[in-house]
Amino acid sequence: MSEAPIAVIGGSLAGLAAAARLAKQRHRVVLFEAGDTLGGRWAQPGVLPPVITLPAPWRDLFRKSGRPFDAELARTGHALVPAPPAVHHFADGGTLTLPTDRGDQWAALTAAWGRPAATRWRDLLDDLDERWQILRRLGLEDEFTDADLTPQRRARLGLNHSVKHLARGIDHPQAAALIRSTAWRIGSDPARTPGFVAVRLALERTFGRWQLTRDGAPVPGTDLLDLLAARLTLRGVEFRLGEPVTALRPGVVVTEGGEVAVRAMVTAVNPWEHRHLTGQPEPWWRRTKPALAPRVRVSSADSVSSGTADDAQTHTVFAGGGPKPGTVPELWPNVVETVIHGPSGPRVEYRLPGQVITHDFTRAEAEPGFGTRWTSPRTWLQLPPLRTGDPGTVTASASSRGGNDPWAQLLSGALATYVLHENLTGADIRPTNKAVRP
């Protein structure tokens, strides 16, 4: 009789990452997904942004689960190449193209804002770089327990100062809009979100912006999910698509078709669903709200008026690879990202061959699969920890403590793998080539 499998509950990004890594460690893995496709909300056309701001987690996931990322991309005609700077439109009528290279960014901002404001921006991002060195150890590269948020780390992160406070301190309206947008784009209010969330501005300056192409033309982000699904198939992961899980007990997954005995499990669903499946009430001190997900539209490129997506005639576009038949790939060398900043959030437009993808944060709605909304600094420790108290069950999702960015969800899946594998085998497979901890 074969050993009972490890169950991954939910085909989210975190779930896919955990399944791939566990299977590479020779565990038998069964992935349960209520829907018909893998990827959760990110599998919907246009939802996964075509611009990647931190490719290292994608590279690490593919390398640790088989063929290296670049080799896998080359096998299918894909490539990961630099993306051009985003173009920002502000409420004051100004427009800014913001390079990611440090020197180019300094030159562009000095010309656009003047030397004093450019200096304040540079110094802010330098400070955010230092905060990143702390954040990466809190739920991204290392497990994040309540005890890890020491008074020293709280102080160095500026946990009690909001994104809105940070934006006000920059003393420039366009710079302030850029800072506030970092909170809106993770589904939270800048007034209630800790200022360290703006570290995403520093990550772009450090790691750049990247786009996925196929045969030289940019393609939607869903191509990454297709590649990841193929990797799971290669690793022998068993998919139970369209099979909703109705309850979870230690060692047992209950579906509409019956009970499945499992050796252990990764619950990669949102925390509200996790509590429902396990029958655990939500303590009042951990009550949280879902993040505000943008309204996403996929429109034909020729139906969108110049500059905004307000007049787009929306219709279904299949999120496949490459330009539409009859278009010339050379005319579409890059994803064109335009960000229109407003008082209630940004509207982000990505132009690809034959289509325009719009993420409208001004019309955002609460969505559990997008993560958890910041309501105060206390929210961080209200997020579900990796361990559940049952050594055979760990959690990883968009609401994990590392954050809800796609790259953060991949890293949460990796952390879940390290803990569960160690609990089951006693072997520590965590990376050892880490810098000195802060």
WOVEN-V642546 format. One record per residue. RES is the residue in one letter. SS is DSSP state (H for helix, E for strand, C for the rest). PHI is phi in degrees with one decimal (none if undefined). Layout:
BEGIN
res=RES ss=SS phi=PHI
res=RES ss=SS phi=PHI
END
This chain:
BEGIN
res=M ss=C phi=none
res=S ss=C phi=-75.5
res=E ss=C phi=-68.9
res=A ss=C phi=-60.0
res=P ss=E phi=-81.6
res=I ss=E phi=-88.7
res=A ss=E phi=-97.6
res=V ss=E phi=-109.5
res=I ss=E phi=-98.5
res=G ss=C phi=108.0
res=G ss=C phi=-91.6
res=S ss=C phi=-72.0
res=L ss=H phi=-58.5
res=A ss=H phi=-63.6
res=G ss=H phi=-65.8
res=L ss=H phi=-64.1
res=A ss=H phi=-63.5
res=A ss=H phi=-65.2
res=A ss=H phi=-62.3
res=A ss=H phi=-63.3
res=R ss=H phi=-70.2
res=L ss=H phi=-64.7
res=A ss=H phi=-64.2
res=K ss=H phi=-65.0
res=Q ss=C phi=-85.1
res=R ss=C phi=71.3
res=H ss=C phi=-85.0
res=R ss=C phi=-80.1
res=V ss=E phi=-124.8
res=V ss=E phi=-120.4
res=L ss=E phi=-107.9
res=F ss=E phi=-100.5
res=E ss=E phi=-136.6
res=A ss=C phi=-65.5
res=G ss=C phi=-84.0
res=D ss=C phi=-94.2
res=T ss=C phi=-133.5
res=L ss=C phi=-87.1
res=G ss=C phi=113.4
res=G ss=H phi=61.8
res=R ss=H phi=-63.2
res=W ss=H phi=-72.1
res=A ss=H phi=-79.1
res=Q ss=C phi=-68.8
res=P ss=C phi=-52.8
res=G ss=C phi=86.6
res=V ss=C phi=-73.3
res=L ss=C phi=-77.8
res=P ss=C phi=-57.8
res=P ss=C phi=-78.3
res=V ss=E phi=-104.7
res=I ss=E phi=-106.9
res=T ss=C phi=-102.3
res=L ss=C phi=-146.0
res=P ss=C phi=-75.6
res=A ss=H phi=-55.3
res=P ss=H phi=-62.2
res=W ss=H phi=-65.5
res=R ss=H phi=-60.4
res=D ss=H phi=-65.7
res=L ss=H phi=-60.6
res=F ss=H phi=-69.4
res=R ss=H phi=-65.8
res=K ss=H phi=-81.9
res=S ss=C phi=-117.8
res=G ss=C phi=146.7
res=R ss=C phi=-63.6
res=P ss=C phi=-56.9
res=F ss=H phi=-57.0
res=D ss=H phi=-62.9
res=A ss=H phi=-67.6
res=E ss=H phi=-66.6
res=L ss=H phi=-63.0
res=A ss=H phi=-62.1
res=R ss=H phi=-61.4
res=T ss=C phi=-104.9
res=G ss=C phi=83.0
res=H ss=E phi=-92.5
res=A ss=E phi=-155.2
res=L ss=E phi=-105.9
res=V ss=E phi=-128.4
res=P ss=E phi=-59.5
res=A ss=C phi=-98.6
res=P ss=C phi=-70.0
res=P ss=C phi=-61.7
res=A ss=E phi=-74.4
res=V ss=E phi=-105.5
res=H ss=E phi=-108.2
res=H ss=E phi=-113.4
res=F ss=C phi=-112.3
res=A ss=C phi=-63.8
res=D ss=C phi=-82.7
res=G ss=C phi=90.5
res=G ss=C phi=-79.4
res=T ss=E phi=-129.1
res=L ss=E phi=-138.9
res=T ss=E phi=-98.0
res=L ss=E phi=-104.7
res=P ss=C phi=-66.1
res=T ss=C phi=-97.7
res=D ss=C phi=-62.0
res=R ss=H phi=-56.4
res=G ss=H phi=-67.2
res=D ss=H phi=-64.3
res=Q ss=H phi=-64.9
res=W ss=H phi=-60.3
res=A ss=H phi=-65.4
res=A ss=H phi=-65.6
res=L ss=H phi=-74.3
res=T ss=H phi=-62.4
res=A ss=H phi=-69.1
res=A ss=H phi=-84.9
res=W ss=H phi=-111.4
res=G ss=C phi=95.6
res=R ss=H phi=-62.8
res=P ss=H phi=-60.3
res=A ss=H phi=-67.6
res=A ss=H phi=-62.7
res=T ss=H phi=-66.7
res=R ss=H phi=-61.9
res=W ss=H phi=-63.8
res=R ss=H phi=-59.0
res=D ss=H phi=-66.7
res=L ss=H phi=-62.7
res=L ss=H phi=-65.8
res=D ss=H phi=-63.0
res=D ss=H phi=-65.5
res=L ss=H phi=-66.0
res=D ss=H phi=-57.6
res=E ss=H phi=-67.3
res=R ss=H phi=-66.5
res=W ss=H phi=-59.4
res=Q ss=H phi=-62.7
res=I ss=H phi=-82.7
res=L ss=H phi=-61.5
res=R ss=C phi=-63.5
res=R ss=C phi=-90.0
res=L ss=C phi=-113.4
res=G ss=C phi=89.9
res=L ss=C phi=-112.8
res=E ss=C phi=-96.4
res=D ss=C phi=-132.4
res=E ss=C phi=-60.4
res=F ss=C phi=-119.6
res=T ss=C phi=-99.8
res=D ss=H phi=-56.1
res=A ss=H phi=-67.4
res=D ss=H phi=-73.4
res=L ss=C phi=-87.7
res=T ss=C phi=-74.3
res=P ss=H phi=-56.4
res=Q ss=H phi=-64.6
res=R ss=H phi=-68.2
res=R ss=H phi=-55.3
res=A ss=H phi=-67.2
res=R ss=H phi=-69.3
res=L ss=H phi=-81.0
res=G ss=C phi=65.9
res=L ss=C phi=-58.1
res=N ss=C phi=-89.1
res=H ss=C phi=-107.2
res=S ss=E phi=-82.3
res=V ss=H phi=-59.9
res=K ss=H phi=-60.7
res=H ss=H phi=-61.9
res=L ss=H phi=-63.2
res=A ss=H phi=-65.2
res=R ss=H phi=-64.1
res=G ss=H phi=-73.3
res=I ss=H phi=-77.0
res=D ss=C phi=57.2
res=H ss=C phi=-155.2
res=P ss=H phi=-61.9
res=Q ss=H phi=-72.0
res=A ss=H phi=-61.9
res=A ss=H phi=-62.4
res=A ss=H phi=-63.7
res=L ss=H phi=-61.6
res=I ss=H phi=-67.7
res=R ss=H phi=-60.6
res=S ss=H phi=-63.0
res=T ss=H phi=-65.3
res=A ss=H phi=-78.0
res=W ss=H phi=-56.2
res=R ss=C phi=-76.5
res=I ss=C phi=-106.2
res=G ss=C phi=89.1
res=S ss=C phi=-133.0
res=D ss=C phi=-84.7
res=P ss=C phi=-55.4
res=A ss=C phi=-72.8
res=R ss=C phi=-115.4
res=T ss=C phi=-104.9
res=P ss=E phi=-58.1
res=G ss=H phi=-60.3
res=F ss=H phi=-66.1
res=V ss=H phi=-60.6
res=A ss=H phi=-67.4
res=V ss=H phi=-56.3
res=R ss=H phi=-61.1
res=L ss=H phi=-66.8
res=A ss=H phi=-71.8
res=L ss=H phi=-63.4
res=E ss=H phi=-63.3
res=R ss=H phi=-67.4
res=T ss=H phi=-83.7
res=F ss=H phi=-106.0
res=G ss=C phi=82.1
res=R ss=C phi=-122.9
res=W ss=E phi=-132.3
res=Q ss=E phi=-134.0
res=L ss=E phi=-93.6
res=T ss=E phi=-122.6
res=R ss=E phi=-138.1
res=D ss=C phi=54.1
res=G ss=C phi=87.6
res=A ss=E phi=-114.9
res=P ss=E phi=-65.8
res=V ss=C phi=-129.6
res=P ss=C phi=-64.8
res=G ss=C phi=-64.7
res=T ss=H phi=-63.5
res=D ss=H phi=-60.8
res=L ss=H phi=-63.8
res=L ss=H phi=-66.2
res=D ss=H phi=-62.4
res=L ss=H phi=-65.0
res=L ss=H phi=-69.9
res=A ss=H phi=-62.5
res=A ss=H phi=-63.8
res=R ss=H phi=-64.6
res=L ss=H phi=-63.8
res=T ss=H phi=-62.2
res=L ss=H phi=-61.2
res=R ss=C phi=-81.7
res=G ss=C phi=84.8
res=V ss=C phi=-68.0
res=E ss=E phi=-89.8
res=F ss=E phi=-98.7
res=R ss=E phi=-115.4
res=L ss=E phi=-79.1
res=G ss=C phi=66.3
res=E ss=C phi=-125.3
res=P ss=C phi=-63.8
res=V ss=E phi=-85.2
res=T ss=E phi=-107.0
res=A ss=E phi=-163.6
res=L ss=E phi=-130.1
res=R ss=E phi=-132.9
res=P ss=C phi=-53.2
res=G ss=C phi=80.6
res=V ss=E phi=-140.8
res=V ss=E phi=-111.5
res=V ss=E phi=-105.3
res=T ss=E phi=-122.4
res=E ss=C phi=-62.9
res=G ss=C phi=-89.7
res=G ss=E phi=134.3
res=E ss=E phi=-101.4
res=V ss=E phi=-123.2
res=A ss=E phi=-76.4
res=V ss=E phi=-130.1
res=R ss=E phi=-79.3
res=A ss=E phi=-164.5
res=M ss=E phi=-152.1
res=V ss=E phi=-111.1
res=T ss=E phi=-92.4
res=A ss=C phi=-109.1
res=V ss=C phi=-105.9
res=N ss=C phi=-67.1
res=P ss=H phi=-64.3
res=W ss=H phi=-68.2
res=E ss=H phi=-68.5
res=H ss=H phi=-58.7
res=R ss=H phi=-65.8
res=H ss=H phi=-63.8
res=L ss=H phi=-69.2
res=T ss=H phi=-91.8
res=G ss=C phi=71.7
res=Q ss=C phi=-95.8
res=P ss=C phi=-69.4
res=E ss=C phi=-89.3
res=P ss=C phi=-61.4
res=W ss=H phi=-59.8
res=W ss=H phi=-77.9
res=R ss=H phi=-113.3
res=R ss=C phi=-69.2
res=T ss=C phi=-132.3
res=K ss=E phi=-120.8
res=P ss=E phi=-64.2
res=A ss=C phi=-66.0
res=L ss=E phi=-91.5
res=A ss=E phi=-84.5
res=P ss=E phi=-69.5
res=R ss=E phi=-79.0
res=V ss=E phi=-109.4
res=R ss=E phi=-127.6
res=V ss=E phi=-118.5
res=S ss=E phi=-127.1
res=S ss=E phi=-72.0
res=A ss=H phi=-62.9
res=D ss=H phi=-79.8
res=S ss=H phi=-101.7
res=V ss=C phi=-103.0
res=S ss=C phi=-71.6
res=S ss=C phi=-64.1
res=G ss=C phi=94.6
res=T ss=C phi=-137.6
res=A ss=C phi=-109.8
res=D ss=C phi=-64.7
res=D ss=C phi=-100.1
res=A ss=C phi=-67.6
res=Q ss=C phi=-95.0
res=T ss=E phi=-79.1
res=H ss=C phi=-152.0
res=T ss=C phi=-71.3
res=V ss=C phi=-124.8
res=F ss=C phi=-76.1
res=A ss=C phi=-83.2
res=G ss=C phi=-106.6
res=G ss=C phi=-100.9
res=G ss=C phi=89.7
res=P ss=C phi=-71.3
res=K ss=C phi=-67.3
res=P ss=C phi=-55.8
res=G ss=C phi=95.9
res=T ss=C phi=-90.1
res=V ss=C phi=-103.7
res=P ss=H phi=-53.5
res=E ss=H phi=-62.7
res=L ss=H phi=-81.2
res=W ss=C phi=-128.1
res=P ss=C phi=-75.2
res=N ss=C phi=-143.4
res=V ss=C phi=-72.3
res=V ss=E phi=-103.7
res=E ss=E phi=-105.5
res=T ss=E phi=-121.0
res=V ss=E phi=-118.5
res=I ss=E phi=-106.1
res=H ss=E phi=-89.2
res=G ss=E phi=-137.7
res=P ss=C phi=-66.6
res=S ss=C phi=-109.6
res=G ss=E phi=123.5
res=P ss=E phi=-92.1
res=R ss=E phi=-118.3
res=V ss=E phi=-109.4
res=E ss=E phi=-121.8
res=Y ss=E phi=-113.4
res=R ss=E phi=-102.6
res=L ss=E phi=-124.5
res=P ss=C phi=-56.7
res=G ss=C phi=77.4
res=Q ss=E phi=-152.3
res=V ss=E phi=-126.9
res=I ss=E phi=-106.5
res=T ss=E phi=-117.2
res=H ss=E phi=-109.0
res=D ss=E phi=-102.6
res=F ss=E phi=-81.5
res=T ss=E phi=-76.1
res=R ss=E phi=-122.2
res=A ss=E phi=-69.8
res=E ss=E phi=-133.5
res=A ss=E phi=-61.2
res=E ss=C phi=-143.3
res=P ss=H phi=-56.7
res=G ss=H phi=-72.4
res=F ss=H phi=-89.8
res=G ss=C phi=119.7
res=T ss=E phi=-114.5
res=R ss=E phi=-80.5
res=W ss=C phi=-70.3
res=T ss=C phi=-119.0
res=S ss=C phi=-172.9
res=P ss=C phi=-58.4
res=R ss=C phi=-66.9
res=T ss=H phi=-55.9
res=W ss=H phi=-55.3
res=L ss=H phi=-83.4
res=Q ss=H phi=-85.2
res=L ss=C phi=-70.3
res=P ss=C phi=-65.4
res=P ss=C phi=-71.7
res=L ss=C phi=-62.7
res=R ss=E phi=-90.8
res=T ss=C phi=-107.6
res=G ss=C phi=102.4
res=D ss=C phi=-99.3
res=P ss=C phi=-62.3
res=G ss=C phi=-94.1
res=T ss=E phi=-134.3
res=V ss=E phi=-128.5
res=T ss=E phi=-121.4
res=A ss=C phi=-159.5
res=S ss=C phi=-164.6
res=A ss=C phi=-66.7
res=S ss=C phi=-99.0
res=S ss=C phi=-67.1
res=R ss=C phi=-70.9
res=G ss=C phi=-75.6
res=G ss=C phi=118.7
res=N ss=C phi=-108.3
res=D ss=C phi=-60.3
res=P ss=H phi=-52.4
res=W ss=H phi=-65.7
res=A ss=H phi=-67.9
res=Q ss=H phi=-66.4
res=L ss=H phi=-62.5
res=L ss=H phi=-70.2
res=S ss=H phi=-63.0
res=G ss=H phi=-63.2
res=A ss=H phi=-65.6
res=L ss=H phi=-61.8
res=A ss=H phi=-60.9
res=T ss=H phi=-63.5
res=Y ss=H phi=-59.1
res=V ss=H phi=-67.6
res=L ss=H phi=-67.4
res=H ss=H phi=-61.9
res=E ss=H phi=-66.6
res=N ss=H phi=-62.3
res=L ss=H phi=-85.0
res=T ss=H phi=-118.3
res=G ss=C phi=84.1
res=A ss=C phi=-92.0
res=D ss=C phi=-98.6
res=I ss=C phi=-106.4
res=R ss=C phi=-65.0
res=P ss=C phi=-59.9
res=T ss=C phi=-108.5
res=N ss=C phi=-89.5
res=K ss=C phi=-106.0
res=A ss=C phi=-72.5
res=V ss=C phi=-62.0
res=R ss=C phi=-74.8
res=P ss=C phi=-69.7
END
